[in-house]
Amino acid sequence: MNGLVPHFSGGRLNGTVTVDGRSTEQYRPRDLADAVGFVGQDPDATFVADTVEDELAYAMENLGMDSATMRRRVEDVLDTLNLHALRQRAITTLSGGQRQRVAIGAAFTAAPRALVLDEPTSSLDPVSAEEVLASLARLVHDQGTTILVAEHRLERIVQFADIVVELGTAPGESAAARPRRSSPPLSWHRLSSASRGRPDGRLSRSRSETPAACARAPTPPRGKRATGGSGGSR
């Protein structure tokens, strides 16, 4: 969604991915920074500053924002993600959950409309994972941000999700292994091998398989459901 494929990692892109009216094939990640933020599995791999406050400001400096806007957005992120107590802390002294929240904040200071996270709780204990997911929930409900998460541990995040997209199923798995929540209803889709090869990149739907990954697309405030472009293989 942010143009890493094909501009950074290479690979083959089938179909069309359009974000905020911009094709990820034509626009580079830098040009999509205001539309899509990205947080990888290992936040330490992305940190460039020594302190939390400097890290939050770094992305905006690269985008050439004025100092007044930078200060305001840093304060907003500190408030939203409950990071005020950590603003002057050295990143090397933070816990795993705190580092992940800082990484989320650093991606969010550019005010993207969507935030994409790759297994954000994979290396965290249950308490830290809950803190990270609570931070994401605040971005959804307070800021109206669309959140998409690729995750294997569905039991942690399925209760927060509006939409789940299945990317594959291990042989012998069944729908009985699928985590459930009672309310509100969950929209569940499966990206089949056939749909991956379709030129329009559309999803085929199935209720018979267990997901290997989850995509979360929350509903912004005032009842407006978030929408996204159709995409092919990554």
C-alpha positions in Angstrom: 0.0 0.0 0.0 2.9 2.4 0.5 4.8 1.5 -2.6 7.6 -0.6 -1.1 6.6 -3.1 -3.8 7.9 -2.5 -6.4 10.1 0.5 -5.6 12.1 -0.8 -2.7 11.9 -4.5 -2.4 11.2 -5.3 -6.0 8.9 -8.2 -6.9 6.0 -8.4 -9.3 2.9 -6.4 -8.9 -0.3 -7.7 -10.4 -3.5 -5.6 -10.6 -3.7 -2.0 -9.3 -3.3 -0.6 -5.9 -4.7 2.9 -5.5 -4.3 4.9 -2.3 -6.0 8.3 -2.1 -6.2 8.4 -5.8 -2.5 7.6 -6.4 -1.2 4.4 -7.9 1.5 2.7 -5.8 3.2 1.7 -9.0 3.6 5.3 -10.1 4.2 7.0 -6.8 7.2 6.2 -4.5 6.9 5.6 -0.7 8.0 9.2 0.0 5.2 10.5 -2.2 2.7 8.4 -0.3 3.9 9.3 3.2 0.9 11.6 3.8 -1.5 8.9 2.8 0.0 5.7 4.3 2.3 5.1 7.3 4.1 1.9 7.8 5.4 0.1 10.9 7.5 -3.0 10.5 7.9 -6.0 12.9 11.2 -4.7 14.4 10.9 -1.0 15.5 14.6 -0.9 16.3 15.4 -1.3 12.6 13.7 2.0 11.8 14.8 4.2 14.7 17.3 6.9 13.8 17.1 9.3 16.8 18.3 8.9 20.4 15.2 10.2 22.2 11.5 9.6 21.8 10.7 13.3 21.0 13.4 13.5 18.3 12.2 10.2 16.8 8.7 11.5 16.5 9.9 14.7 14.7 12.3 12.9 12.3 9.8 11.9 9.6 8.3 15.4 9.5 11.8 16.9 9.1 12.3 14.7 6.1 9.0 15.9 4.6 10.1 19.5 5.1 7.3 20.6 7.5 7.6 23.9 9.3 8.6 23.9 13.0 5.2 25.1 14.3 3.4 22.2 12.6 6.1 19.7 13.8 5.7 20.9 17.4 1.9 20.6 17.3 1.9 17.2 15.8 4.5 15.9 18.2 2.3 17.1 21.1 -0.8 15.5 19.5 0.9 12.1 19.1 2.3 12.2 22.7 -1.3 12.8 23.9 -3.0 10.3 21.7 -0.5 7.4 22.4 0.1 8.3 26.0 3.8 8.9 25.5 4.2 12.2 27.5 6.1 10.5 30.3 8.6 9.1 27.7 9.3 12.1 25.6 12.8 12.7 26.9 13.7 9.1 27.4 16.4 7.4 25.4 14.9 4.9 23.1 17.4 2.3 24.2 15.9 2.3 27.7 12.3 1.6 26.6 10.5 -1.7 26.8 9.4 -3.6 23.7 5.8 -2.3 24.0 7.0 1.2 24.5 9.3 1.0 21.5 6.5 -0.3 19.3 4.2 2.6 20.4 7.0 5.1 19.6 7.4 3.5 16.2 3.6 3.9 15.6 3.8 7.5 16.8 6.7 8.2 14.4 4.8 6.9 11.5 1.6 8.8 12.5 3.2 12.3 12.9 3.0 12.7 9.1 -0.8 12.4 9.6 -1.4 9.6 7.2 -5.0 8.5 6.4 -4.0 4.8 6.8 -1.5 3.0 9.0 -0.1 -0.4 7.9 1.5 -2.6 10.5 3.4 -5.9 10.0 2.8 -8.2 13.0 3.1 -5.4 15.6 2.6 -7.8 18.5 4.8 -10.7 17.4 7.6 -10.1 19.8 5.6 -8.7 22.7 4.2 -10.3 25.9 0.4 -10.2 26.4 0.5 -7.0 28.5 2.7 -5.1 26.1 0.6 -6.3 23.1 -2.5 -5.0 24.8 -0.9 -1.6 25.3 0.0 -1.5 21.6 -3.5 -2.5 20.5 -5.1 0.0 22.8 -3.0 2.7 21.2 -4.1 1.6 17.7 -7.7 1.7 18.9 -7.3 5.3 20.0 -6.0 6.3 16.6 -9.2 4.7 15.1 -11.7 6.3 17.4 -10.0 9.6 18.1 -8.5 10.3 14.7 -10.6 8.3 12.3 -7.4 6.5 11.0 -7.8 3.3 8.9 -5.6 0.6 10.4 -4.4 -2.5 8.5 -2.6 -5.2 10.4 -0.9 -8.3 9.0 -0.9 -10.8 11.9 -0.8 -14.5 12.7 -2.0 -14.2 16.3 -5.6 -13.5 15.4 -6.8 -14.2 18.9 -5.2 -10.9 20.0 -6.6 -8.6 17.4 -9.7 -10.2 15.9 -11.9 -8.5 18.5 -10.8 -5.1 17.2 -11.2 -5.9 13.5 -14.1 -4.9 11.1 -12.7 -6.8 8.1 -10.4 -9.9 7.9 -8.8 -11.0 4.7 -7.4 -14.6 4.6 -4.1 -14.9 2.7 -3.7 -18.7 3.0 -4.6 -21.8 4.9 -2.5 -24.7 6.1 -3.6 -28.2 5.0 -6.2 -29.7 7.3 -7.2 -26.5 9.1 -10.9 -25.8 9.4 -13.1 -22.9 10.2 -13.5 -24.3 13.8 -10.0 -22.9 14.6 -11.0 -19.4 13.6 -11.2 -16.9 16.4 -14.6 -15.4 16.9 -16.2 -12.3 18.4 -19.9 -11.9 19.1 -20.5 -8.2 18.1 -20.3 -6.4 15.9 -20.5 -8.8 12.9 -17.1 -9.4 11.2 -16.7 -9.3 7.5 -14.5 -12.2 6.5 -12.9 -12.7 3.0 -10.4 -15.1 1.6 -7.8 -14.2 -1.0 -7.6 -17.4 -3.0 -4.9 -18.5 -5.4 -7.3 -17.9 -8.2 -8.0 -14.3 -7.2 -4.3 -13.5 -6.9 -3.9 -14.2 -10.6 -7.0 -12.2 -11.7 -6.1 -9.0 -13.6 -8.7 -7.0 -11.5 -7.1 -8.2 -8.3 -10.6 -8.8 -6.7 -11.1 -11.0 -3.7 -13.0 -14.3 -3.8 -15.0 -15.0 -0.7 -15.1 -18.1 1.4 -16.3 -19.1 4.9 -14.5 -22.4 5.0 -10.9 -21.7 5.8 -8.7 -20.5 8.6 -6.8 -17.3 8.0 -3.0 -17.0 8.0 -3.1 -13.2 8.2 -5.4 -10.4 9.2 -6.2 -7.1 7.6 -7.9 -4.6 9.8 -9.9 -1.8 8.3 -11.7 0.1 11.1 -14.6 2.4 10.7 -13.9 6.1 11.0 -16.2 8.3 13.2 -19.7 9.4 12.2 -20.5 6.1 10.6 -18.3 6.5 7.5 -16.7 3.2 6.5 -13.2 3.3 5.2 -12.6 2.2 1.7 -9.4 1.0 -0.1 -8.1 0.2 -3.5 -8.1 -3.3 -5.0 -4.7 -4.9 -5.0 -3.0 -7.9 -6.6 -0.1 -9.9 -5.3 2.4 -8.2 -3.1 
